[in-house]
C-alpha cells in the first residue's frame, strides 16, 4: 500500500525525482493505540538522513480532515514551518496524507528560550492567518465559560487552591465582558513533541490533527509552557519571566488586550487537562495539572503574573 501511495506521489508535478535513486526505505511510528491511532511512515532515499516523504495513515476521519485542512491552508502561507501536503486519499480503509518529509531536531525543554523568538513569530503569523473576527457571547460561553465550569467541577472541589484559582479566573472574566476578544484557530496540541528545530533558527510544527478545536488566542502557548518536562514556569522565576514575556510579546504583536491573558492562559491549561483526560493521556494531564496547582499556590495575586492592565481603550480586532 505504501509503495502504491509513494508511486502516485512521484507522478505529481515537481516530485518526479522522488524515486530517482531507487525504492525508498521506510521507518514506521505508531503514536497511540485504539481507534484514534495513527501510523506515520517516513520514506528515505538511499544514504539520506532527511526523509524524502512522510505518509500519515489514520482511521479517524475527523482528525484526518482537520489535518488535511490545516496543511492545505497553512503550508503555502507558512513555508518552512508547516509541512507541504503532496497527496490525500484513502486505501484499504485507511485515510492517508502524503506530505513533505521534514528535517529537524527535537527541542529540549532547557533550550526552549533560544527558540522562543521563532515560536512567537510563528504564533503571530498563525494568528493573523486564522483570525475569524470577534467572539460572540456564545463563543465565549463555549470556549471559556464551559471548560472553566467543567474543570472546576472535576478538579477544583473541596475548597482547594484550584477552587480559588477557578473563582479568580471567573471574576476576572466577568470584568472583561466589554473587552474585545478575537476568535483564532489554534494548533490544539502545541507541545514540544510536535515542534522540530530547523535550520537557521526556524521551527517546524507537525501533527495538526487538533487544528481548530480550540479557538482562543494564546491557547497554544499556554499548552506549550505548561508542558515543559521538568520545567515549571510558575515555580521557576527565571523561566517564568521568559515564558510570560513571550506571551506579552504575542499579545502586543497581535493587538490582543493583555488583560485577557489572565483568563486565556489558565483556562487554556484547564482545557488541555480535559482534553488529555478524554484521550487517556495521563502524563501531560498530570504535568499540566501540576502547573495549575503551582499557579494556584501563588494566592490571591496568582493571575497578576500573566498580564497587566492595558492602558486606554481595548484595541479593535478583525
N, C-alpha and C positions, 0 to 999 in steps of 0.2 A: 504493500500500500504506500509506504513512504517513497519508494523508488518511483512509483507512478506519479505521486504528487510532485516530486522534485523534477521529473521529466517534463511535467506540464509547466512548472515554473520556468524551466530553462527555455521554453518556447516563447516566453513573454519578451516584448521588445526591451532591449538593453541588458538582458540576462543571458544572452546566447553563450557567454564564456563560462557559465556556472559549472558545466561539466567538461570544460576543455581539458582538464588534467585527469580525466577519468572519473569513475564512480566515486561518490563521497563515502567516507566512513562516518558512522553515526554514534552519538552518545545520547542515552535516554535518561530523563529525570522525571520522577513522579512526585508531585508536591504534597499530595494528601490522598487518603483513601476515601471510599464511599462514592455516592453519586456525583459529588462536586469535584471528583478527581480530574486532574488534567495531566497529560503527558507531554513533556517538552522534548523534542528531538532536535539535536544540533548536528548539522551536517558539515564535515570538514573535508576539504580537498587535501591531497597528499602533501605531507610535510608542512601544513598550515597550522598556525596556532589560533587564528581567529576563525570562528565558524563562518562558512560561506552562506549558510541559510539556517533559519530556525523554523520548525514546524510545531505548532501547538495543537494538540488533539484534545477534544473535550466532548462530553455527552450532555453538558449543561448548556442548553440553547440560550438561555437568558444571559449568562455570563459571556458566552462566546459572542453574542450580538453586541453586548456593551463594549467588549474589547475591539471588535471589528469596527464599530462606530468611532471609537476613540482613535484608533490608529489611522483610519481613513481621514478623519478630520484634522488630527493634530500633527501627524508626521510631516505634511507639507509646510505647516506653519512653524514647527519647531524641529528642523532637521538637526541631527546630531544629538537630540535629547529624547526623541520618541522614535522607535524602530519603524522603518518604512514597511508598508504592507505590500506584499507581492501578489498573493492569491488567497482566496477564501472559497470554501466549498464543503462538501460532505461526501464521505466514503465509508462504506461498511458500518453505518450507524454512528460514525464519529464526525463531528464538525471539526474542520481544520482551518488554521490560519497559517499561511506560509509568509514569513517576514524576514527582514534584514537580519543577518547574523551580526551581532554587535560584540565589540571587544571592550573590555573594561575590567577593573579590579574592584573587589568588594571594598566598602568604606568602613573601616573600623570606627567604633564609637569615639575613641580617643582622637581620631583625626577629622571628625566632623567639622570642627571650627574652620579648618582650612578650605573646606568645600562650601561653606555657608553662603558666600557671595554668589557662587554659581547657582546654588539651590534657590536662594531668594530671587535671583534674576529669572530663573525658570518659573517659579511660582507666580511672579508678576506677569510674565508673558502668558501663562496659562490663565490667570485671572482675566487678563484683557481679552483673550480669545473666547472665554467661556462665561463672561458676564451676561446674564439674561435679563438685566434690569432690576428694579427694586422688588424686594419681597413684599408680598401682601400679608395681611394679618393671618390668613390661613397658612401661608408658607411658614411664618414664624411659629405658629402653633404646631405644625407638623415637624419642622426641622429643629426646633429648640425646646419648646414647652413640653411636648410629648416625651422625648427622650429624657429630659430632666426629671419629669414626674416618674417615669418608669425606673430610672436609676435610683431615685430616692426611695421608691417602694422596695426595690430588690436589694439595695446595698446600704441605704442610709438610715435605716431604722434604729431604734434603741438609744436615741439621744447620743449618738456617736459624733465624732468630729466631722464625718462625712455628712451627717444630717445638717450640721451647722453650715457646711460648705454649700449644700444644696439650697438652704434657705438664703444664704448670702447672694448666691447667683440669681435666685428668683427675685430678690429685692432689687438687685442691680438691673435685671432685665426690665422690671417694671418702670425704672427710671429712664429707659431708652425707648419708650413707646413711640415718641415722635422723632427719633433719630434714624436717618436713612440707613438701610442695610441692603446690600446687593445680594442677588441670588447667583451663585457662581458654582458651576460644576467642578467637583473635586476628583482627584485620582481615586481616593477611597481606601487605599491600603498602602499609604506612603511611609513605609518602614525601610530601614537600612537594607534589608534583604532584597528590596526591589530597586535599589539605586546602585549604579556602577560608575566608578570614576573613569572618565575617558581621557583622551589626550588634551594637553594644554588647559587643564582645569575644568573641562566640561563634565557634565553629569548626565548619564543616560538613565531614563526611567522605564522600567519594564513592568509587565503584569497589570494590564489596565482592565481587568475583569470587573472591578467595582466602580468603574468610571460613571460619575453622575448620580450614584446612590445618595451621596451626601452633597448638599448644595450650599453649605455655609462657608464663606471665605475664611481662610486660616485653618480649616479642618485638617488639611494635610500636614501643615507644620505642627499643629498640636499633636497629631498622631506620631510624627517623627520624633519630636522632642521627648514625648512620654514613653518612648520605646527604645531608648538607648541602653543596650545591655550593660549593666554595671555602672551606669552613669545617671544620676538623678539631678536634673536641673533645678528642682525645688529644694534640694538639700545642699547642693554644691554651689556656693555663691559665685565662683568664677565661671562655671559652666552656665549657670542661670543668667548671668549678665550677658553672655554671648548669645544664648538662645532667645532671651526676651528682647535683646537688641535687634535680632534678626526679625522677630515678629513686628517690632516697631517700624523697622525699615520696610517691611512688606506693606504695612498699613499706610505708611507715608507715600510709598510709590503707587499704590492703587487708589488712594483717596478714601480709604476705609477709616471712619471715625475711630480713633484708638480706644475710646471708651468701650467699644464692642468687644475688645479683646478679653475683658474681664468676664464676659459671658461665653464667647465663642471658644476660648481655649478649654476651660473646664468642661463645658458641655460637649465639645468635640472629643475629649478624653472619655467622658461618660458614654457617648455614642459608640466609641470604639470598644469599650468594655462590653456593651450589649451586643455588638456585632461579633466579637470573639466568643461570647457565651453561646450565641446561636450557631456558630461554626465549630464549636468544640475546640477552640484554640486556647488552651489553658495557659501556656507560657506568656504570650503577650497580654492576656487578660490579667493575670496576676501582676505583671510588671506595671501595666497602666493603672491598676487599682492601687498599687503601692505608691505610685507617683501622685495620685489624687489624695491619698492619705497624707503624704508629705506636704502637699499644698494646704490641706485642711488643718494640719497642725500649726500652721502659721497664725491661726486665730482670727480675730475679727478683721484684721487688715490683710488677710491672705490674698485677696484679689488685687490689691494695690500693685503688686509686683508685675502684673500682666498688662497694665496700661493706665495712663493718667487721664486727667480731664482734658478734653480738647478745647482750645480757645476758640471763641467765636461760634457762629452757627455751624451746624453739621454740614459737610460737603454734599453736593448733589451727585447722584450716580446715574448711570445709564446713558 
